[in-house]
Amino acid sequence: MSATVSRGTTAAPARGPRAEWRPRVTAVIPVRNEERDLGACLDAVLAQEYPRELLEVIVVDGGSRDGSVAIVESYRRRDPRVALRRNPAGTIPAGLNVGIRAATGDVIARVDARTRLAPDYVARAVRLLAETGASNVGGAVRYASTDYMARALGLVMESPFGVGGAAARYGGGADRWTDTVYMGVIPRRVFEAVGLFDEEILQDEDTEFNYRVRERGGRILVSDCLRSAYRNPSSVRRFVWKNFAFGYWKARVWQKHRALIAWRHLVPPAFVLGLAGGGALALVEPWARTVMGAAVAVYGAAAVAAALAVSRRAGLRYAPALPALFAGMHVAWGLGFLAGAARFLPRWFAAETPPPALAPEAVATEAAG
């Protein structure tokens, strides 16, 4: 893996002559109860403007109880490029690893079941890998839901106020080096060098994996030319729970890789601790009530300002919902981080298990036909 660009730089990568590299590409799609979106996802992958004989699609089912498996079976009967594998563990990182081990491609493209790829996604990704020497390339997260609440939740996730500096790294300009990307298109040799996804990390597994890539001298590229659309759900309860889980597992990732933590990761737990401590103190100290009131007012003003800024491009009708969603996201993430730090406290003193290696092993396959 090349290391010509220093780690952490945001400068645009140099482009070399366009290489006519046409590797075999395997799209790995981990699923569990995704019958609503899986058909559209497969249609988009199979319609890629890439040589038909150089593309395979492996759907890895994690124990779906809906019609997801039947959908894959119907596609497999019509198109020999589609294969089905089983993921007994049922988790995303385990499913990705099952698919990667079964893949015959020299390049692995992770695809989420709720995402629709642009027709030129694979071709552009392969070209970027060849031209820049990147170890992983990906595009921006673009939320495609039109339902009011789903769109509002997407705006929160796109906002720098919502997710800190992460949103700024996902699209919005020239290609640049970054620390992690959405989905990701990765040469097989990278997995051979750094291992597969860590199956203990049930959320944020891509950040953990990409850290290992960068630690070995690899580079991660985000490019606006890689376009996709993600249909996020409209459930506020699911949104809050997902952010709790992200915070929870971020604490575990931090234990594994101390350099991964940034100031923006510590703001939500500090915010939660401040609310809890300040609220308790305000019960007995009048001055604490004044301080707490001022702090909440400042946060509220910042949330309203961020809501107005974000909703200008999407429509001001979303602005009323955003401040409460910002607060729910930050509190849930902070609580999750604190819960994870407490839950995994003993791991600070234990030796870490290395991630699984890319090695031949038995994979549960489905009989054709």
N, C-alpha and C positions, 0 to 999 in steps of 0.2 A: 504494500500500500504506500502511495506516495505521501511525502510529508514536506512538500516544497512550500506550502503556505503555513505560516506559524499558527499554532493553536489559538483559537479565540478571535482571530481577525474577522472583520466584517467586510473587508474589501471584496469587490467583485472578482471572481476567478478569471484567470487568463484563459482565452480560448485558442486552441490550436487548430490546425486544419481539420476539417470534418472527416472523421474516420468512417470508412464503410464497414463497420463492425456490425455483424448481424448474428448475435448469439441466440441460442435457444432461450426463451423466457418462460418461466413458470409463475403464474399468478396463484398465490395461496390465499384462500378466503376462509377464515375461521367463522363458523356460524353456530348459533343456538337460538332456535325459535325466531327465524328471520323470514318467514314466508311472505310477509308483506313487501319486502324490498329485494329479496334474493333474485327473482326473475329479471328485474330491471338491471340489477348489478351484473348478472351473467350476460345479458344482452349487450351491455356496454363493453364488457371485457372481450367477448367473442367478436365484436364488431371493430376491434382495433385495426388501424391502418398499419399492419405489420404482417410479414409473411405468415400465412396461415399455418404452414408446416413447422414454423419455429415458435409456436405459441401453445402452451398447455395450461389447463386450469384445474387446480386441485381444490375442491371444497372439503373442508374438514369439519365434520359435524360433532358438536359437543353434547349430544344427547337431546336433540330437539324433540318436542312433544307436539309440534304443529305439523304443517305440511312441507317443511323445509327439505327433508330427505326425498320426498316424492317429487318435488320440483327438480332437484338435482338429477334424479333418476330419469325424468323426462328429457332433460337436456342431454344427458349422457347417451340416451338411445338415439338422439338425432345428431349428435356431434361427438366424434371419437376423441376430441381434444379435452373433453371434460371427464374428470375422475372424482370419485368420492372416497374419503378416508374417514375413519372413526377416531374420535378423541375421548377415550374413557375418562380422563381427568376432568373434562368439561370446561377448562379455563382457556383464556385466550393465548397466553404464552405456550402452554402445552400444545394447543391446536396448531399454532404457527410452527412449532418444532416438528410435529408429525408431518405437516405439509412440506417443510423444507427437506426433511430426510427422504421423503418420497419423490421429490422433484427431480426431473431429468434435465432441467435447464441450467445454463451457466449463469443466469441472472434470476434472482427471486424478486417478484413484485408483490409486496403485501397489499391486499385490497380488503377494505371493510365492506361488509355486506350491505350497509346502508349508503354506500357511496357509488356514484355513477361516474366512470372515467370519461374524459373527453376522448374522441376517436384517435387522436394522435398522442395520447399519454405515454404508451409504451415506447413508441418510436422516438419521441423526444427524450424520454428518460435514458434510453440506450445511447442516444447521441451525446447527451450530457456526460454520461459516464466515460465515454470514449474521449471526448474533447477536453475534459477538465481533470481527469484522473481521480474524481471523487470516489469515495468508498460507499456512499449512500446519497441518493438524490430524492427529493420530494417537493411537493408544492404547498401552497397555502391551504388552510382549512376554509372552505367556502360553504356556508350553511344555506341549504336550498329550500327549507320548509317555508310554507306560506301561511300556515295557521298562526293566529296572532301570538299565542303564548310561545309556540316553538320559535317563531321569529324573534320575539323578545329575548328568549333564552340564548339564541344564537348571537344577538347583539351584545349581550353580557360577556359571552365567551370571546368575542372579537375585540372587546374594549381593553386598552392598556390599564384602565382603572380596575377592570375585573380580574385580569390575570397577570398584571404587572408587565414586565418587559417581554414576556413570551409572545404576546400578540404582535409586537413590532417585528419579531423575527420571522413571522409567517407571512411572507408576501409583502406587497406594497412597493415594488420597485425593482431594481436590478438584481440579478443573481448574486448571492453572497454566501459565504461560509457561515455556519451556525453550529449549535451544539446538538440539535435534534430536529427531526422533521416529521410531518404527518405521513403516515403509512410508510413509504420508503421503498426504493428500488435498489437492490443490493447485489453485487456480484457474489457468486457462490464462494469464491476464494476468501471473502471477508469472514464468512461463517467458519471456514476451515481454520482461519487464523485466530479468531477471538472467541469462538464457541457460539452456541445458539442462545435463544432468549432464556433468561433466568426464570424458571418455572415457579419459584417462590414468590416473585413479584407479580401480584395479580392485577395491579394497575401501575401505570408509568413504566411498563417493561421496556418500551422503546427508548426512553431516556436512559435507563440503565444500560441497555445494549449499546447505544450510541456513545456513551461515555467510554465503554471498553474499546470501541473502535477508535476514538480519538486518542485514548491512552496509548494505543499501539501505533500511533502516527497517521491514522486515517483522517479523512476530511469529510464533512457533512455539508451538502449543498442544498439550499432552498432556492427554487426557481419559480417565478410566476408563469412560466410557459407550461408547467405541468398543472393542468386544470382538472378539477373534479368537483362534484357537488355532493354534499353530505346532508341526508335528511335526518335532522335531529328530532327527538321526540318532544312532545309538548307538556310532559308531566313535570310539574314543579317538584313533586316528591322525589322523582327519579333524579332530577337535576341536583337537589340537595344531597341525596345519598351518594351520587357519583362524586361530588366534590368532597364529601367526608372521606370516601374511599381513596381519592387521590391524595389527600393530606395524610391519611393513615399510612399508605404505602410509600409516600415520599420520605417519611421518617425512617423506614427500613432501607430505602435506597441510599439515604444519607449515611447510615451506618456502614454500608458496603463501600461507599465511595465518598469520603469526607469532603473532597474538593467540589462535589456537585452542588452543595447548598449555597444559595445566594441570599442576599438581604431580603429580596422579595418573598422568599419562602418563609422567612421568620416573621414577617409583618402580620399575617393572619393569626398565628398562635399568640403573638404578643398582644394583638388587639383583643382576642378572647380573654387572655389573662388580665388585661387591663380592665375590661368590662366586669369580670368576675370580682377582682380585687377591689376595684373602685366602687362597685355596687355594694359590696359587703361593708366597706369603710363608710360609705355614705349613710348607712343605717345608724351610725353612732356619731359621725362627725359632720357638722353643717358645712364646713369648707369643702369637704369631699363631694357633697352634693353639687356644689357650685362647679367644681372642676369636672365632675362627670357630665353635668349638663352642657358645659362648654365643649367638652370632647365629642359628645354625641352630636351637638349642633354643627361642629366643624366637619365631622364625618358626613352628616346629612347634606350639608352644603356641597361638599365635594362629590357626593353621589348624585345629587341633582345636576350639578354642572356636567359631570360625565354623561349622565343620561341625555341631557340636551345636546351635547357634542356628538354622541353616537347616533342619536335619532334624527339628526339633521339630514343624513343621507338616506335613511330608511323611512322617515315619516315621523312627525312629532307625536302621532297617536301612540307610539310605543313608549314615550318618555314617562308617563305616569307609573308604568309597571317596573321600570328599571331600577330605581333606588332600592326598593325592597328586595329585588332579585340580587342586586350587588351585595346587600347585607347578608342575605341568606347564603350566598356563595362564600363570602369571606368567613362568616362564623362557622359554617359547616367544614370548610377546609381547615381552619384553625383548630377546631375541636378534633377533627380527624388526625391532624399532625400530633396533637398532644396525646390522644389516645394511642397512636402508634408508638410514640416515644416511650410511653409507659409500658405498653404491651411488649415491646422488643428490648426493653432496658437490659436484660441479661445478655443480649447478643453483642453488646459492646465488649464483653469480656470473653467471647467465644470465637474460635477460628471459623472463618467463612468457607463454605463449600463452593468450589468452582462451578461455573455454569456448565450445563451439559455440552458435550462435544458433538460435532458433526461426524458421526461414524455410522457405518451400516448397521442397521438393526431391523428386526422384524416389524413390519408395519401392517396393520389390519387393512386389508383391501376388500373391495367389493367385486363379486363376480360380474363380468360384463353381461349385458343383455337384460 
